[in-house]
Amino acid sequence: MDSATSLASKALHTLIGMTIQSLTELGDLVADLHPRELADLGLGPALETLALRIERRYGLVVTLDLPPDLAPDVSPLPGLALAAYRIAQEALHNAGQHASAGRVGLSLRLSERDLRLTIADDGIGFRPPRSLNGLTGEDRWGLANMERQATALGGRVEINSVLGVGTQVRATLPLTETSPLPEPSEPLYEPLTPREQEVLRGVTAGLTNKQIAARLGISDRTVQFHLGNVLGKLGVASRTEAAVLALQRGLV
């Protein structure tokens, strides 16, 4: 094979690769705009498929916590499943595109009254505004759209973020027509020990376990032990949730 033929062959392979990538991206775009799984299979399978696309597109690890018996039709309220899907879609894309996150957890809970969706990432975090609608003037329509998706159904979206720790999006959507939901009451927590409070302060400061250990003069394993106790007492599943809750409730 002469050099000209070799160059032509390499160019052809490059072109084929670019075409396949373009077709894949086009397919993802169509799926994002019209989630067929949502209509055909319901919210649970649609979120699973969305998570796979997000992992492939951004190299994230997405962990799902979905009810095993999630029915395809979760509510008689029109648009609820689509609203939940769109909120999850926006939050996951933000984690991959803007937050430089490595891991994202998505949790969905159903009660007789409402659907609760939580997406927490370990990205760089940001300073959320007091009003999400105010972001439209900054051309940041995605966060404002999440708010609109929820309030149109009488629900709400809360976005909490800690710089260097991550971001948590929590959406509460009523299962039936209702007026806007009242603010949640203050939960009761099992008191943290002084050492657990020190570890929690390190987490809210964006420190790693190794950095917290060095600051407190203890081992990484001991930090992990205390952090596990903190998560259990606060009733949360991740460092991000613990940091957000600590700042919200003045626990540190």
C-alpha positions in Angstrom: 0.0 0.0 0.0 1.5 3.3 -1.1 1.5 6.4 1.0 -1.4 8.1 -0.9 -3.6 5.0 -0.4 -2.7 4.8 3.3 -3.6 8.5 3.8 -6.9 7.9 2.0 -7.7 4.9 4.1 -7.0 6.8 7.3 -9.1 9.7 6.1 -12.0 7.3 5.4 -11.8 5.7 8.8 -11.8 9.2 10.4 -14.8 10.2 8.4 -16.7 7.1 9.3 -15.9 7.7 13.0 -17.1 11.3 12.8 -20.3 10.1 11.1 -21.0 7.5 13.7 -20.4 10.1 16.5 -22.7 12.6 14.8 -25.4 10.0 14.4 -25.1 9.0 18.0 -25.3 12.7 19.1 -28.3 13.3 16.9 -30.0 10.2 18.3 -29.4 11.4 21.9 -30.8 14.9 20.9 -34.0 13.3 19.5 -34.3 11.2 22.6 -33.9 14.2 24.9 -36.6 16.2 23.1 -39.0 13.3 22.8 -38.4 10.6 25.5 -40.2 7.7 23.9 -39.5 5.4 26.9 -41.6 7.8 29.0 -44.7 7.3 26.9 -44.1 3.6 26.2 -42.8 2.3 29.5 -43.2 5.0 32.2 -41.0 7.2 34.4 -38.8 4.5 35.9 -37.4 3.0 32.6 -37.2 6.5 31.1 -35.0 7.7 34.0 -32.8 4.5 33.6 -32.3 5.2 29.9 -31.6 8.9 30.6 -29.0 7.9 33.1 -27.2 5.7 30.6 -27.1 8.5 28.0 -25.7 10.9 30.5 -23.0 8.4 31.6 -22.0 7.9 27.9 -22.1 11.6 27.0 -20.2 13.0 30.0 -18.3 10.1 31.5 -20.3 10.3 34.8 -21.2 7.6 37.1 -25.0 7.9 37.8 -26.5 5.9 40.7 -30.2 5.4 40.6 -32.5 4.8 43.6 -36.0 4.1 42.2 -39.0 2.4 43.8 -39.1 -1.2 42.5 -42.8 -1.1 42.0 -43.0 2.3 40.2 -46.1 2.1 38.0 -46.0 3.4 34.5 -48.8 5.9 35.3 -47.7 7.4 38.6 -50.5 10.0 38.9 -53.8 11.1 37.4 -52.3 14.5 37.1 -51.4 15.3 33.5 -47.8 16.1 32.9 -46.4 15.0 36.2 -44.2 12.2 34.8 -42.9 14.5 32.1 -42.2 17.3 34.6 -40.2 14.9 36.8 -38.3 13.6 33.8 -37.5 17.2 32.5 -36.2 18.2 36.0 -34.0 15.1 36.2 -32.8 15.7 32.7 -31.8 19.3 33.3 -30.1 18.5 36.6 -28.1 15.6 35.2 -27.0 17.6 32.2 -25.9 20.5 34.5 -23.8 18.0 36.5 -22.0 16.7 33.5 -21.7 19.9 31.4 -21.1 22.6 34.0 -20.3 21.1 37.4 -17.3 18.9 36.4 -18.9 16.1 38.5 -17.7 12.6 38.6 -20.7 11.0 40.4 -24.4 11.8 40.5 -27.1 10.1 42.6 -30.7 10.2 41.6 -33.4 9.2 44.1 -37.2 9.1 43.5 -39.7 8.6 46.3 -43.5 8.2 46.2 -46.0 8.8 48.9 -49.8 9.0 48.9 -49.4 12.7 48.6 -46.4 13.5 46.4 -43.4 12.5 44.3 -40.0 13.6 45.5 -37.0 13.6 43.2 -33.5 14.3 44.4 -30.4 14.7 42.2 -27.1 15.2 44.1 -23.6 15.6 42.4 -20.1 15.9 43.7 -19.1 18.7 41.3 -17.6 22.2 41.9 -20.8 23.7 43.2 -22.0 27.3 42.6 -23.9 30.1 44.4 -27.6 29.6 43.7 -29.8 32.7 43.4 -32.6 33.4 45.8 -35.1 33.2 42.9 -34.5 30.7 40.0 -36.7 32.8 37.8 -34.1 35.6 38.1 -31.7 33.5 36.1 -33.6 34.1 32.8 -31.9 37.5 32.6 -28.5 35.7 32.6 -29.6 33.3 29.8 -29.5 30.4 32.3 -32.9 29.1 31.3 -32.5 25.5 32.5 -32.7 26.1 36.2 -35.6 28.5 35.8 -37.4 25.9 33.6 -37.1 23.4 36.4 -38.9 25.8 38.7 -41.6 26.4 36.2 -42.1 22.7 35.5 -42.8 22.2 39.2 -44.8 25.3 40.0 -47.1 24.6 37.1 -48.2 21.5 39.0 -48.4 23.1 42.4 -44.9 21.8 43.4 -41.5 23.3 44.1 -37.9 22.9 43.4 -35.1 23.6 45.9 -31.5 24.0 44.7 -28.7 23.9 47.3 -25.0 24.0 46.4 -21.8 24.2 48.3 -18.6 25.4 46.5 -16.2 22.6 46.2 -18.6 20.0 47.5 -21.5 19.7 45.0 -25.1 20.5 44.2 -28.4 19.1 45.2 -31.7 19.5 43.3 -34.8 18.5 45.2 -38.2 18.6 43.5 -41.5 17.9 45.2 -44.5 17.3 42.9 -48.0 16.7 44.2 -49.8 13.6 42.9 -53.1 15.4 42.5 -54.3 18.9 41.8 -53.4 21.1 44.8 -52.4 24.5 45.9 -48.6 25.2 46.4 -47.1 23.1 49.1 -46.3 24.6 52.5 -42.7 24.8 53.6 -41.5 21.6 55.3 -41.4 21.5 59.0 -38.0 21.4 60.7 -36.9 17.7 61.2 -35.5 16.4 64.4 -32.0 15.0 64.3 -30.0 12.9 66.7 -27.4 15.1 68.2 -23.9 14.9 66.7 -20.9 14.4 68.9 -18.2 17.0 69.0 -16.0 14.9 66.7 -18.8 14.3 64.3 -19.4 18.1 64.2 -15.7 18.7 63.4 -15.9 16.1 60.5 -19.1 17.7 59.2 -17.4 21.2 59.3 -14.6 19.8 57.2 -17.1 18.3 54.7 -19.0 21.7 54.4 -15.6 23.3 53.8 -15.1 21.1 50.8 -12.2 19.0 52.3 -11.5 15.4 51.4 -11.4 12.7 54.1 -7.5 12.9 53.9 -7.5 16.6 54.5 -10.0 16.3 57.3 -7.9 13.6 58.9 -4.8 15.8 58.7 -6.6 18.8 60.2 -8.0 16.7 63.1 -4.9 14.5 63.6 -6.8 11.3 63.1 -6.7 8.5 60.4 -8.7 8.5 57.2 -10.5 5.4 58.5 -11.6 7.3 61.6 -12.9 10.1 59.5 -14.9 7.7 57.4 -16.3 6.1 60.5 -17.5 9.5 61.9 -18.8 10.5 58.5 -20.9 7.4 58.3 -22.4 8.2 61.7 -23.1 11.8 60.5 -24.9 10.6 57.4 -27.0 8.1 59.4 -28.0 10.7 62.0 -29.0 13.3 59.4 -30.8 10.8 57.3 -28.9 11.6 54.1 -27.0 9.4 51.6 -24.1 11.6 50.5 -21.5 14.2 51.5 -23.3 16.7 49.3 -26.6 16.2 51.1 -24.9 16.4 54.5 -23.2 19.6 53.6 -26.3 21.2 52.2 -28.4 20.2 55.2 -25.8 21.4 57.7 -25.7 24.9 56.1 -29.5 25.0 55.8 -30.1 24.1 59.4 -27.1 25.7 61.0 -25.7 22.4 62.3 -22.1 23.6 62.1 
